[in-house]
Amino acid sequence: MKIPARILVPVIFALLCAGALIAFLWWQLISSSRAVQRQPSQTDTAQELLAGSGSAPVTLSPADSRDQALLHLREGDLFAVRGEWVEAAKAYERAVAFDGGLPALRKLAVAQLQRRDMGSLQETIRKLKAAGARPEDVAMIENIVLLRTGELTTARKRLEEAADSPQKHYGLALLSMIEGNHGGAQQELSLVTIGWEPVLRTNARTLLGAYEEFALFPESTDLHLITLLSRALAQVQECELALPLLAQVTREKEDYRDAWIVQGYCELTTERPQQALASLERAYNLNPEKPEIQYFLARAHAALNQHDNAITFLEYALQNGFTPKSELRRLIASEALKKGDAAAALGQYKALVEEPDATIEAFEGAVSTALALERKEEAIVLAKLATERLPESARAFDLLGWTYIEAGKKEEARAALTKALTIDPYLLSAKDRLGKLK
């Protein structure tokens, strides 16, 4: 059945963000675990990449709705964690429009860099300079562009002539990696880890972690090191630098599963879905039972609008023990909605809301889909359950109010929306709905 746009659009938007908080916490857990114990990359490469790829709910606190720039910055950050750079760039553009200042411009530049949108990037760099951005921050963006376009001589000259800063050492570290000067890269990264720039400190530790992991396996080959470095580059959002390195590995060793996984992941996050599908199929042929590979394959099919194939691989991953299961159910629901199968989507949502830690996003999806199927009484039951399970959530009562409006129950809607605004007086959707009832 055809799902009304007024119901489908907000559900798809919520699903695009569905599970970034889970992924972020997952990344923190993996990062903490890595400090205690390291495992051979042959067993954990896909899990490491999942640290930045899972979709997650955008759950904003009531105070965020007072500051539109902050709201859009956080929204963009969650998309960036997932590798959804198109949506991240849009969110950062909205943050800039709401006077988000230098933080918004810097993040917009990163998103444009990830998307290879050089025309827009040059305009953002101009705005950064006009807004008083630190010269070293602007220079780092410009130097990374040079590294990605292969202008290594120019990049080295600029970096060596620059004043001392963490940005300079980080750029020199990336250049050294590309050139195969791993001793020099480690030396520069060590300087970054004691510098004053917190994001670069974290990135440097991630990259150094690849060298430390390689050192645990004295008999490993250079191909193993390159794969580990490529995975680390992917984790610090430098897939464009990782891809040429990975091409060397897969040319020399066609059965290197981990290299194909990282290559497919990088192609996926840099908007090369057809190439990603080919790479991930190579990994799948080498290990067809690995649920993480099935998950990435599903995402590649989804990016190509091959919804049936995406659902098939998501179901395989679900059967093979992929965790968290809620991530898969959200994505299956998303793909089902995109192909117009609201009944299948509702089944996934109902399974989600039965979980003890069900999020408001799960309830929003369940209610919206039930309404799309004209199951209004079922939608009301689900919305009421949301308010019982999440009694402090203004969005839950806003959801209940909207459901009552759709069912033609204005007085019940007014009571629910009033309750939502009691919890969060700044919730715009509840304000708008209540205003239309009067």
C-alpha positions as a printed NumPy array, in Angstrom:
array([[  0.   ,   0.   ,   0.   ],
       [  1.101,   3.596,  -0.577],
       [  2.034,   5.268,   2.697],
       [  1.042,   8.957,   3.08 ],
       [  4.04 ,  11.29 ,   2.876],
       [  3.016,  13.109,   6.072],
       [  3.551,   9.816,   7.932],
       [  6.344,   8.268,   5.883],
       [  8.736,  11.251,   5.814],
       [  9.129,  11.733,   9.595],
       [  9.462,   7.99 ,  10.108],
       [ 12.212,   7.668,   7.487],
       [ 14.022,  10.661,   9.004],
       [ 13.894,   9.103,  12.467],
       [ 15.154,   5.828,  11.051],
       [ 18.081,   7.483,   9.307],
       [ 19.202,   8.49 ,  12.781],
       [ 18.014,   5.26 ,  14.432],
       [ 20.475,   3.449,  17.092],
       [ 23.726,   6.885,  16.469],
       [ 23.648,   6.991,  20.296],
       [ 24.027,   3.202,  20.537],
       [ 26.87 ,   3.353,  18.048],
       [ 28.568,   6.142,  19.962],
       [ 28.358,   4.269,  23.263],
       [ 29.458,   1.127,  21.453],
       [ 32.506,   3.007,  20.164],
       [ 33.353,   4.15 ,  23.688],
       [ 33.066,   0.583,  24.967],
       [ 35.279,  -0.781,  22.209],
       [ 37.826,   1.98 ,  22.754],
       [ 37.971,   1.216,  26.476],
       [ 38.244,  -2.507,  25.864],
       [ 41.056,  -1.997,  23.389],
       [ 43.189,  -0.42 ,  26.091],
       [ 42.868,  -3.559,  28.205],
       [ 43.17 ,  -6.295,  25.622],
       [ 43.893,  -6.515,  21.902],
       [ 42.742,  -9.33 ,  19.645],
       [ 44.08 , -10.208,  16.181],
       [ 42.463,  -8.005,  13.55 ],
       [ 41.337, -11.051,  11.581],
       [ 38.616, -11.525,  14.178],
       [ 37.562,  -7.97 ,  14.994],
       [ 37.905,  -5.692,  11.964],
       [ 34.188,  -5.613,  11.205],
       [ 33.35 ,  -4.953,  14.857],
       [ 35.878,  -2.101,  14.985],
       [ 34.275,  -0.475,  11.952],
       [ 30.826,  -0.929,  13.442],
       [ 31.951,   1.481,  16.134],
       [ 31.237,   4.283,  13.7  ],
       [ 28.563,   2.841,  11.492],
       [ 25.48 ,   1.9  ,  13.462],
       [ 22.418,   4.055,  13.152],
       [ 20.978,   5.562,  16.303],
       [ 18.118,   7.564,  17.711],
       [ 18.501,  11.32 ,  17.958],
       [ 17.398,  11.863,  21.544],
       [ 17.716,  15.54 ,  22.389],
       [ 17.218,  16.897,  25.884],
       [ 14.519,  19.523,  26.474],
       [ 17.099,  22.295,  26.79 ],
       [ 18.369,  21.634,  23.268],
       [ 15.14 ,  22.84 ,  21.7  ],
       [ 15.991,  26.359,  22.963],
       [ 19.069,  26.479,  20.808],
       [ 18.501,  25.499,  17.2  ],
       [ 22.183,  25.73 ,  16.273],
       [ 23.162,  23.309,  19.029],
       [ 20.334,  20.967,  18.102],
       [ 21.47 ,  20.802,  14.479],
       [ 25.119,  20.407,  15.489],
       [ 24.258,  17.382,  17.61 ],
       [ 22.041,  16.028,  14.872],
       [ 24.924,  16.347,  12.409],
       [ 27.331,  14.678,  14.818],
       [ 25.071,  11.643,  15.063],
       [ 24.852,  11.371,  11.284],
       [ 28.643,  11.742,  11.082],
       [ 29.161,   8.895,  13.56 ],
       [ 27.099,   6.724,  11.245],
       [ 28.975,   7.869,   8.155],
       [ 25.85 ,   9.506,   6.686],
       [ 27.719,  12.523,   5.368],
       [ 24.949,  13.828,   3.104],
       [ 22.618,  14.193,   6.076],
       [ 25.443,  15.401,   8.332],
       [ 26.276,  18.195,   5.883],
       [ 22.624,  19.268,   5.742],
       [ 22.426,  19.373,   9.536],
       [ 25.637,  21.415,   9.795],
       [ 24.358,  23.809,   7.13 ],
       [ 21.269,  24.357,   9.281],
       [ 23.525,  24.938,  12.292],
       [ 25.452,  27.57 ,  10.313],
       [ 22.174,  29.215,   9.294],
       [ 21.206,  29.472,  12.972],
       [ 24.473,  31.29 ,  13.777],
       [ 26.353,  28.241,  15.017],
       [ 29.599,  30.13 ,  14.432],
       [ 33.018,  28.534,  14.091],
       [ 32.039,  25.107,  15.501],
       [ 29.335,  24.742,  12.859],
       [ 31.591,  25.96 ,  10.054],
       [ 34.414,  23.612,  11.069],
       [ 32.096,  20.614,  11.129],
       [ 30.514,  21.623,   7.838],
       [ 33.993,  21.767,   6.29 ],
       [ 34.737,  18.245,   7.532],
       [ 31.471,  16.939,   6.066],
       [ 32.149,  18.615,   2.722],
       [ 35.662,  17.19 ,   2.751],
       [ 34.265,  13.699,   3.347],
       [ 31.871,  14.154,   0.423],
       [ 34.585,  15.503,  -1.9  ],
       [ 32.437,  18.609,  -2.4  ],
       [ 35.411,  20.843,  -3.128],
       [ 33.441,  23.797,  -4.471],
       [ 31.373,  24.108,  -1.299],
       [ 34.444,  23.385,   0.823],
       [ 36.343,  26.335,  -0.635],
       [ 33.413,  28.62 ,   0.207],
       [ 33.309,  27.263,   3.767],
       [ 37.061,  27.818,   4.132],
       [ 36.526,  31.423,   3.047],
       [ 33.824,  31.802,   5.713],
       [ 36.073,  30.21 ,   8.336],
       [ 38.809,  32.731,   7.615],
       [ 36.333,  35.618,   7.715],
       [ 34.951,  34.373,  11.043],
       [ 38.416,  34.358,  12.627],
       [ 39.212,  30.639,  12.609],
       [ 42.66 ,  29.649,  13.863],
       [ 45.119,  29.597,  10.935],
       [ 46.32 ,  26.109,  11.898],
       [ 42.757,  24.728,  11.682],
       [ 42.241,  26.158,   8.206],
       [ 45.69 ,  25.007,   7.121],
       [ 44.968,  21.447,   8.264],
       [ 41.855,  21.268,   6.079],
       [ 43.796,  22.618,   3.112],
       [ 46.65 ,  20.179,   3.722],
       [ 44.315,  17.185,   3.931],
       [ 42.867,  18.232,   0.57 ],
       [ 46.403,  18.163,  -0.844],
       [ 47.045,  14.712,   0.633],
       [ 43.824,  13.358,  -0.817],
       [ 44.546,  14.757,  -4.262],
       [ 48.078,  13.331,  -4.266],
       [ 49.912,  16.669,  -4.101],
       [ 52.37 ,  15.303,  -1.558],
       [ 55.3  ,  17.578,  -2.401],
       [ 53.201,  20.7  ,  -1.937],
       [ 51.718,  19.305,   1.27 ],
       [ 55.153,  18.533,   2.733],
       [ 56.464,  22.006,   1.893],
       [ 53.467,  23.683,   3.54 ],
       [ 53.645,  21.451,   6.609],
       [ 57.376,  21.876,   7.144],
       [ 57.093,  25.655,   6.853],
       [ 54.128,  25.869,   9.255],
       [ 54.441,  26.971,  12.869],
       [ 54.569,  24.212,  15.454],
       [ 51.1  ,  22.888,  16.358],
       [ 49.228,  19.586,  16.805],
       [ 47.654,  20.188,  13.386],
       [ 51.106,  20.354,  11.789],
       [ 52.262,  17.112,  13.421],
       [ 49.01 ,  15.355,  12.542],
       [ 49.373,  16.35 ,   8.899],
       [ 52.995,  15.171,   8.844],
       [ 51.903,  11.862,  10.405],
       [ 49.315,  11.28 ,   7.676],
       [ 51.861,  12.186,   5.008],
       [ 54.398,   9.777,   6.5  ],
       [ 51.826,   6.958,   6.494],
       [ 51.07 ,   7.539,   2.826],
       [ 54.791,   7.483,   2.027],
       [ 55.371,   4.326,   4.082],
       [ 57.585,   6.086,   6.633],
       [ 56.04 ,   4.383,   9.646],
       [ 58.743,   5.369,  12.108],
       [ 58.217,   9.01 ,  11.229],
       [ 54.457,   8.613,  11.43 ],
       [ 54.637,   7.178,  14.944],
       [ 56.972,   9.95 ,  16.075],
       [ 54.612,  12.652,  14.789],
       [ 51.552,  10.923,  16.278],
       [ 53.254,  10.738,  19.663],
       [ 53.674,  14.513,  19.577],
       [ 49.989,  14.939,  18.748],
       [ 48.956,  12.821,  21.761],
       [ 50.576,  15.33 ,  24.115],
       [ 49.262,  18.377,  22.25 ],
       [ 46.411,  20.713,  23.126],
       [ 43.899,  19.662,  20.442],
       [ 41.54 ,  17.031,  21.983],
       [ 40.039,  15.633,  18.764],
       [ 43.458,  15.153,  17.202],
       [ 44.736,  13.557,  20.422],
       [ 41.984,  10.948,  20.161],
       [ 42.649,  10.383,  16.466],
       [ 46.373,  10.031,  17.079],
       [ 45.795,   7.393,  19.754],
       [ 43.581,   5.447,  17.363],
       [ 46.252,   5.507,  14.661],
       [ 49.006,   4.587,  17.111],
       [ 46.803,   1.713,  18.235],
       [ 47.172,   0.163,  14.78 ],
       [ 50.963,   0.154,  15.146],
       [ 50.695,  -1.276,  18.656],
       [ 48.391,  -4.058,  17.472],
       [ 50.751,  -4.904,  14.624],
       [ 53.635,  -5.154,  17.105],
       [ 51.781,  -7.954,  18.917],
       [ 52.259, -10.198,  15.885],
       [ 55.972, -10.227,  14.977],
       [ 55.46 , -12.614,  12.058],
       [ 52.805, -10.457,  10.385],
       [ 53.414,  -9.034,   6.929],
       [ 53.382,  -5.441,   5.741],
       [ 49.98 ,  -6.148,   4.199],
       [ 48.651,  -6.743,   7.697],
       [ 50.077,  -3.41 ,   8.872],
       [ 48.573,  -1.555,   5.915],
       [ 45.183,  -3.129,   6.619],
       [ 45.372,  -2.177,  10.297],
       [ 46.339,   1.389,   9.392],
       [ 43.537,   1.563,   6.832],
       [ 41.043,   0.444,   9.441],
       [ 42.346,   3.093,  11.846],
       [ 42.173,   5.753,   9.119],
       [ 38.563,   4.751,   8.511],
       [ 37.85 ,   5.163,  12.214],
       [ 39.243,   8.723,  12.19 ],
       [ 37.218,   9.616,   9.076],
       [ 40.087,   9.439,   6.614],
       [ 38.687,   6.792,   4.278],
       [ 39.903,   8.703,   1.224],
       [ 43.481,   8.168,   2.408],
       [ 42.77 ,   4.536,   3.311],
       [ 41.358,   3.47 ,  -0.062],
       [ 44.61 ,   3.715,  -2.089],
       [ 46.411,   1.744,   0.632],
       [ 43.734,  -0.941,   0.587],
       [ 43.969,  -1.235,  -3.191],
       [ 47.601,  -2.312,  -2.734],
       [ 46.558,  -5.019,  -0.284],
       [ 43.681,  -6.48 ,  -2.285],
       [ 45.784,  -6.547,  -5.469],
       [ 48.483,  -8.595,  -3.76 ],
       [ 46.249, -10.784,  -1.596],
       [ 42.809, -11.334,  -3.076],
       [ 41.648, -13.56 ,  -0.223],
       [ 42.351, -11.034,   2.556],
       [ 38.91 , -10.799,   4.107],
       [ 39.624,  -7.917,   6.482],
       [ 41.002,  -5.75 ,   3.689],
       [ 37.835,  -6.272,   1.649],
       [ 35.707,  -5.395,   4.691],
       [ 37.544,  -2.125,   5.316],
       [ 37.565,  -1.285,   1.614],
       [ 33.828,  -1.921,   1.348],
       [ 33.145,   0.124,   4.46 ],
       [ 35.194,   3.05 ,   3.151],
       [ 33.52 ,   2.907,  -0.25 ],
       [ 30.149,   2.867,   1.471],
       [ 30.85 ,   5.899,   3.66 ],
       [ 32.389,   7.856,   0.76 ],
       [ 29.246,   7.414,  -1.347],
       [ 30.542,   4.718,  -3.684],
       [ 27.799,   2.127,  -3.081],
       [ 28.351,   0.07 ,  -6.228],
       [ 32.051,  -0.378,  -5.455],
       [ 31.189,  -1.063,  -1.816],
       [ 28.822,  -3.822,  -2.857],
       [ 31.522,  -5.465,  -4.989],
       [ 34.109,  -5.314,  -2.177],
       [ 31.731,  -6.576,   0.491],
       [ 30.617,  -9.421,  -1.756],
       [ 34.285, -10.472,  -1.932],
       [ 34.405, -10.469,   1.872],
       [ 31.099, -12.35 ,   2.02 ],
       [ 32.385, -15.052,  -0.325],
       [ 35.338, -15.562,   2.031],
       [ 33.146, -15.735,   5.147],
       [ 29.411, -15.921,   4.35 ],
       [ 28.339, -16.561,   7.953],
       [ 29.845, -13.445,   9.552],
       [ 26.896, -11.273,  10.628],
       [ 28.85 ,  -8.001,  10.514],
       [ 29.664,  -8.56 ,   6.826],
       [ 25.999,  -9.315,   6.196],
       [ 25.106,  -6.064,   7.954],
       [ 27.434,  -3.977,   5.785],
       [ 26.226,  -5.8  ,   2.665],
       [ 22.685,  -4.88 ,   3.635],
       [ 23.67 ,  -1.233,   3.948],
       [ 25.296,  -1.317,   0.509],
       [ 22.129,  -2.761,  -1.02 ],
       [ 20.074,  -0.157,   0.844],
       [ 22.245,   2.64 ,  -0.566],
       [ 21.449,   1.292,  -4.046],
       [ 17.714,   1.213,  -3.214],
       [ 17.713,  -2.578,  -3.452],
       [ 15.333,  -2.927,  -0.534],
       [ 14.531,  -6.635,  -0.847],
       [ 18.22 ,  -7.574,  -0.917],
       [ 18.905,  -5.279,   2.03 ],
       [ 16.154,  -6.922,   4.07 ],
       [ 17.438, -10.392,   3.167],
       [ 20.928,  -9.681,   4.47 ],
       [ 19.602,  -7.908,   7.556],
       [ 17.55 , -10.998,   8.345],
       [ 20.641, -13.187,   7.817],
       [ 22.561, -11.002,  10.26 ],
       [ 19.698, -11.248,  12.748],
       [ 19.703, -15.052,  12.503],
       [ 23.483, -15.203,  12.889],
       [ 23.604, -13.276,  16.158],
       [ 24.381,  -9.677,  15.168],
       [ 24.064,  -7.331,  18.126],
       [ 22.348,  -5.113,  18.968],
       [ 19.286,  -6.732,  17.397],
       [ 17.406,  -3.458,  17.736],
       [ 19.726,  -1.955,  15.113],
       [ 18.719,  -4.601,  12.599],
       [ 15.028,  -4.333,  13.38 ],
       [ 15.113,  -0.564,  12.855],
       [ 16.824,  -0.977,   9.503],
       [ 14.479,  -3.756,   8.387],
       [ 11.563,  -1.494,   9.277],
       [ 13.153,   1.362,   7.341],
       [ 13.659,  -0.743,   4.23 ],
       [ 10.154,  -2.187,   4.497],
       [  8.688,   1.322,   4.676],
       [ 10.714,   2.44 ,   1.68 ],
       [  9.287,  -0.404,  -0.406],
       [  5.766,   0.317,   0.868],
       [  5.383,  -2.723,   3.129],
       [  4.008,  -1.017,   6.225],
       [  2.731,  -4.274,   7.717],
       [  6.233,  -5.776,   7.801],
       [  7.611,  -2.552,   9.281],
       [  4.975,  -2.577,  12.011],
       [  5.953,  -6.127,  12.953],
       [  9.551,  -5.013,  13.502],
       [  8.482,  -1.967,  15.501],
       [  6.211,  -3.993,  17.753],
       [  9.14 ,  -6.282,  18.511],
       [ 11.238,  -3.199,  19.306],
       [  8.774,  -1.645,  21.742],
       [  8.542,  -4.911,  23.649],
       [ 12.198,  -4.547,  24.643],
       [ 12.675,  -3.196,  28.204],
       [ 14.962,  -0.417,  26.946],
       [ 12.748,   0.633,  24.027],
       [ 13.406,   4.217,  22.895],
       [ 10.928,   6.91 ,  21.984],
       [ 12.041,   6.463,  18.357],
       [ 10.793,   2.881,  18.407],
       [  7.401,   4.023,  19.684],
       [  7.259,   6.826,  17.105],
       [  7.926,   4.318,  14.355],
       [  5.33 ,   1.87 ,  15.658],
       [  2.625,   4.517,  16.05 ],
       [  3.318,   6.18 ,  12.692],
       [  3.233,   2.858,  10.889],
       [  0.028,   1.768,  12.618],
       [ -1.572,   5.041,  11.524],
       [ -0.364,   4.447,   7.966],
       [ -2.229,   1.145,   8.072],
       [ -5.34 ,   2.935,   9.418],
       [ -5.073,   0.967,  12.664],
       [ -5.911,   3.975,  14.79 ],
       [ -6.964,   2.17 ,  17.95 ],
       [ -3.782,   0.084,  17.848],
       [ -1.801,   3.303,  17.386],
       [ -3.456,   4.796,  20.48 ],
       [ -2.593,   1.709,  22.528],
       [  1.042,   1.939,  21.403],
       [  1.223,   5.688,  22.122],
       [ -0.255,   5.18 ,  25.587],
       [  2.341,   2.483,  26.213],
       [  5.032,   5.027,  25.3  ],
       [  3.799,   7.436,  27.982],
       [  3.67 ,   4.622,  30.548],
       [  7.179,   3.405,  29.762],
       [  8.644,   6.908,  29.292],
       [  6.628,   9.092,  31.688],
       [  9.228,  11.895,  31.709],
       [  9.418,  12.152,  27.911],
       [  7.665,  15.151,  26.396],
       [  7.958,  13.47 ,  23.011],
       [  5.936,  10.497,  24.276],
       [  3.001,  12.732,  25.224],
       [  3.424,  14.706,  22.001],
       [  3.19 ,  11.387,  20.166],
       [  0.032,  10.482,  22.06 ],
       [ -1.461,  13.885,  21.276],
       [ -0.712,  13.489,  17.572],
       [ -2.248,  10.001,  17.601],
       [ -5.433,  11.327,  19.176],
       [ -5.569,  14.081,  16.534],
       [ -5.303,  11.482,  13.768],
       [ -8.098,   9.509,  15.457],
       [-10.314,  12.614,  15.705],
       [-10.236,  12.787,  19.525],
       [ -9.525,  16.473,  20.106],
       [-10.066,  16.702,  23.868],
       [ -7.786,  13.747,  24.568],
       [ -5.241,  15.265,  22.188],
       [ -5.368,  18.61 ,  24.004],
       [ -4.722,  16.931,  27.37 ],
       [ -1.765,  14.936,  26.044],
       [ -0.173,  17.933,  24.315],
       [ -0.629,  20.089,  27.413],
       [  1.197,  17.42 ,  29.409],
       [  4.004,  17.38 ,  26.824],
       [  4.458,  21.143,  27.184],
       [  4.409,  20.863,  30.965],
       [  7.456,  18.603,  30.673],
       [  9.149,  20.649,  27.932],
       [  7.668,  24.115,  27.303],
       [  9.955,  24.522,  24.27 ],
       [  8.796,  21.456,  22.309],
       [  7.799,  23.12 ,  19.032],
       [  5.847,  20.21 ,  17.56 ],
       [  3.575,  20.044,  20.615],
       [  3.121,  23.837,  20.535],
       [  2.142,  23.752,  16.869],
       [ -0.308,  20.895,  17.304],
       [ -1.923,  22.437,  20.357],
       [ -2.236,  25.769,  18.574],
       [ -4.072,  24.154,  15.673],
       [ -6.579,  22.582,  18.061],
       [ -7.705,  25.967,  19.431]])
